[in-house]
């Protein structure tokens, strides 16, 4: 193997530049030339029309940092299988032949990974470096730690404005149909309530938790100040189990509808209950906040950090994992392997699994949720007793299910 292409695809996030640099440095050490295929799978499809590709030599690698989020290679959301051209795979092969590329390193999530599986089944050698801030693959995915840290910092910082105005703050975050980023960032920020797609929300439970904790904080404060924070995943479902979507946005290349409105929906449900609660005006008067016709219930606001959680700096963990995954991908390609996803690098040992299995969606472990419920975090459901049954095996306690 003398020449390899690298592309990134799907949503941007922290760690992708580390994948690119890790792969390129390993290629350099093995005497392999590595080239950027720009614009994701769109760029791969149009490779045949390119006049030249960027070689990732030492000088070019010095021009960007693995510590920054985003991708030097650029992205697009293109499903190759959906392209109507019957010669699409031959077109890609011809493009690779034009530049004498023997294989591809692909960094992407479940959708991008499914395209990589498709390419591999059509005779195009690929190795998958897992990437998704949603953390819903079967392996760890570059971008997850960076995103969780950024969300946690935003939610924590927002408590200053929340406490200043005695507001209930609802922060909506990415994650699609799995709640990993909302769950882990919410815990890290000590959010009061975390709403995830895996748990149907009982709004009365949420409201009871708000009233108990929010009013207590303000009543116990010597300056009558307090806040309450909710982190909600965009994929949270309506009470009837349906998704909250932007129907005007259509669907993307992979058939997904745009999720939108989870934060707004939470605010609406809570405002409705605040207005209907006969004890709320009493609380507002007791704490000196009530102004008839103007300020009769606490304010509740929604916040959308949006793409800020994908941008900025990459966490140290993601830089490390990105370098390892990129380097390991090149090693596996050079050994003739294809169609697998890097799961872990332990010293000189590279662990990987078939990409068809790696891209299967993974959801939040509800037993972990139950632990946090038992110490007071609200997840919008009635709390059952958390009583793990444990056994000791070689000094380690395992739960017996």
N, C-alpha and C positions, 0 to 999 in steps of 0.2 A: 504494500500500500504506500503510494508516494504522495498523493494529494487527497485532501479531505475538505469538504464544505461544512460550514456550520451555520445554522439558522435558528432563530428564536421566534416563538409564535404565541398567539393568545394575548392575555392581558399582561401589561408590563408590571414589574415589581422589583424589589431589591434582589440582588444576587445574580442576575442574568449576566452582567458584565464580568462577574467573577467566574461564571461557567465558561464564558468565551475565553477569558485569559488563561484559566486553568487548562482548557483544551489546547489552546495555542502553544502554551509553554511546554506541555507534554509533547505536542507534535514537533516542536523545535528540537527537543531533547532526543527524539527518535529519528530526526532527519526527514520528517514529513512536512510538506507544505500545507498550511491551512488557510482557506479562503472564506471570507464572509459572503454569504448569499443574502443580499439585502431584502427587506420587506417580507420576511416570512415565507409562507407557502406561495404567495403571489409571485414573489421573486424567484422561487424555485420553478414555478410553472413557466415564467417568462425568461428563464435563464438562457435559453437558446438565442434570445434577441440581444443579450448583453454583449458589449464589446470587450469588457474586461471586468475582473473581480479584484477586490482588495485583498492583498496578501498580508496575513498577520505575521509580519516579521517583528524583530525586536523594536525597531524604530516606530512601527505603527502601534504596537502594544503600549508604548510609552505615552501615546496620545490620549488615552482614556483610563479611568480608574475603576478597578473592581469594587471600590467602596461606594460608588454611586449607583442608584437605582436606574431603571430604564434599561435599554439595550442598544449597544452600538450597532447591532445588526438590523434593528428595526423590526416592526411587527405588521401582521395583517391577520384578519380572521377569514381564512379561505379553506373550504372543505374540498379537497381535490376530487373526491368521488362524485361530488355534486356538479362538477364542470361538465358541460354537455359534449365537449369535444371527445369523440370516441378514441382519439389518438393521444389523449392527455398523458398517459404513462410513458408512451414512446417519446412524446415531446420532452418530458422531464429527463428521460434517459439520454436523449440526443443533446440536451443542454449540458448534462453532466459529462458526456463524452467530449463535447466541444472543449471543455476546460479540463478534461482528463481527471475528473473527480472519481475516486474509487468508492467513496462512501460519505455518509452524512452524520453529523452530530446534531440532534434536534433537542431543543429545550422548550418544553411546553407542558400544559396541563392535560386534563382528560380529553377535551376536544382535539387539541393539537396532537396528543398522544394517539388518538384514534386514527388520525391521518397518517401518522408515522407507522402504525400497524398496517394500514392499507398500503402504504408505499412498500413496506417490507414484503408484504404478500405478493406484490407485483414485481419482485426482483430487484428492488432498490435497497442497498445495504444501509441500515440506520441503527444508531444507538440513541436511546432516550435518556436525557438528563432531566429528571422530574422538576417541573416548575409550576406552582400555583399558590397564590397567597391564600386560597380557600382551604388548603390543607386537606382536601377530600380524596386524594389518591391513597393507595394502599401503602405507599412509601412516604417518608418525609419529602417535602417539596421545597425547593429554594424559593424564598420570598415570604414564607409563612411567618418566620420569626421576626423579620423586619416589619411586616405589616402589623403583627400583634403588638409589638413595642410602640409603634407610632400611634395606633388607636388608643392603647392604654395611656400614653402620654397626653393625648388630646382630651380624653375623658377626665383624667386627673386634673389637668389644667382648667377645664371648664367648671370645676367645682368652685373656683374663685368667683366667677361671675354668677354662678348659681346661688352661692351663699350671700353674695352682695344683694341680690334681688329677691331672695327667698323663692327661687324658681325650681320647678321640677324639670329636669333636662333629659331629653330623649335623643340619643345619638344613634343614627342608622348607619350600619356598616355593610360592606360587601360580604359575600360568602355563598351566594346562590342558595342551593338546597341543603347545605350542611352548615352548622353553626359554629365551627371550630374557632374562627377568628373572633366572633362576638363573645363566645364562651371564655376563651383564654385571655383576651384583652380586658373583658369585663372583670374577671377575677383579679387580674394584675392591677387594675385601676380602682379596686374595691368598690365597684358599682353595686348599687343596692338591688337592682333587678336586671336580669339578662334573659332576653326572649329569643329563642332559637327555633328553626324549622322543625326540629325533631320532637318538640313538645307543643301540642295544641294549647293555646292560651285560654285560661279561665280568667276573664277580666275582673271578676269580683275578687278573686284571690290577689291579683295585682293591686287593685284599689285598696283592699284591706291592708296590704303591706305598706303601701304609700302612706295612708292615713296614720297608721301606727308609728312608723319611723320618722316621717317628715314632720308631723306635728310635735312629736316628742322632742326632736332636735331644737325646734324653734322655741318651744315652751321652756326647755332647760337652758337655753342660751341667755346669758346676762344682757345681750343686746338683741334678743329675739331674732336670731339669724340662723338659717339652715337651708340645706338643699337636699335633693334626692335625685339620683342618677339612674337612668335606664339605658342599657345598650341593647339594641335590637338588630337582628340579622335581616338583611333585605328579603330573604326567603321566608320570613315568618308568614304563616298562613292565617287566613280569616278563621273565625270561629267555626265556620262550616267546612273547613278543610281546603278551601280553594286558595290559589295563589293571588297575591296582590300584584297586579301587573299594569303596565302602561299600554293599553290597547291600541293607542295611536302610533306606537313605535314599530309595529310589525314584528317580524322575527329576524334573527341573525342568520349567518350562513350555516349554522348547525341546528337551526330550527328552534332556538330558545327565544321565548318572549322576554321582553325587557321587564325586569322586576322593578317595581317602583311603588312608593307610598306606604311602606311599613311604618316608618316613623310618624308620618301624618296620621295613619290609622290609630296608632297607640295614643297620640294626643287627643284625637276625637273621642275615643272610648273613655279616656280619663276625664276630659272636660265634661262630658255628659254626666259622669258620676259625681264629679265635684259640684256641678250645678244642682243636682238632685239631692245632695246630701244635706239634711236639715242642720247637721252639726257644724257644717263648714262656716257659715256666717258667724256662729258663736265663737269658733276658733279664731277667725279673722279679727273679731272685736276684742277678744281676750288678749291678743298679741299686738294690738294697736295698728293693724293693717287695713281694717275695713273702711272703705269709702263708698257710700251708696251710689250705685249706678256707674261706678268707675272701677273699683277694686274690691269685688265681693268674694272672689275665689282666688287661690294662688295661681300664678302664671305657670303655664306649661309650654315649653318651647322645644322644637325639633331642630337638630343640628345634623348637617350632612358633610362630614369631612371629605367624602367622595374620593377623588383621585389623589388627594394629599396622602392617603394611607399607602399608596403605591410608589410614591415619589421620594425624593430626598436621599438620605444616606441609607446604606445597607448595614444591617446589624453584623457584628463580628461573627456570629454563628453562621449567618448566610454567606458571608464571604468565604469562610472556611469550607462549608459544604459545597458551595459553588465551585471553588477551585478543585475540590476532590472529585465531584461528579463530572466536571469537564475533563479533567485529566484521565479519570477512569474510563470515560467514554472512548477516548482516543486509544487507550490500551486495548480495550475490548475489540474495537474495530481492527486494530493492527493484528489481533489474534484471530481474525476471521469471524467474529461473532456478529450477530445482527438480530434485531427484533426484541431486544431486552431493555429493561429500565434499571438504571443504577439505584440501588437502595441504600448502600452503605459502603464506606471504605474504611477498613480497619487495618492500619499498617500497610502491609503489602497485599492484603487480601481484599479483593473487590467482591462485594455481594450484589447480586442482581436477580431480577425475576422477569418472567415473560411479560412483555408490555401489555398483552391482552388482559392479564390479571392485575397489573399495576394500576391501570386506569379505571378499574371498578370503583364506584363511589363508596367512600367511607364516611360514616356519620359519627356524631358525638356519642361517646360512651355514657349512657344514662346512669350507670352506676357511679361514675365520677360526678355527674350532676347531683346525684342524691347525697353525696358527701358534703357538697357545698350547701345544699338545701338544709342539711342538718345543722349547719353553723350560721344560718340566717339569710343566705342569699335567696332571693325570690326568682323562680323560673316560670311563674304563672300557672302553677298547679298545686294541688293540696299535697302537703309533705307527708310522706310515709316515714315510719321509723327507720333510721339507717343503722342496721345491726349486722355488720359483716360477719360471716362465719369464716374463721381463718384456720389455716393449718401451717405448721412449720416444716419446711423442706430445706435441708442444708442451711439452716440459719436464716432463711428468707420466708416471710409469711405470704402465703397465697390465699386468695379468696376461693372458697368452694362454692361453685354455682349450682 
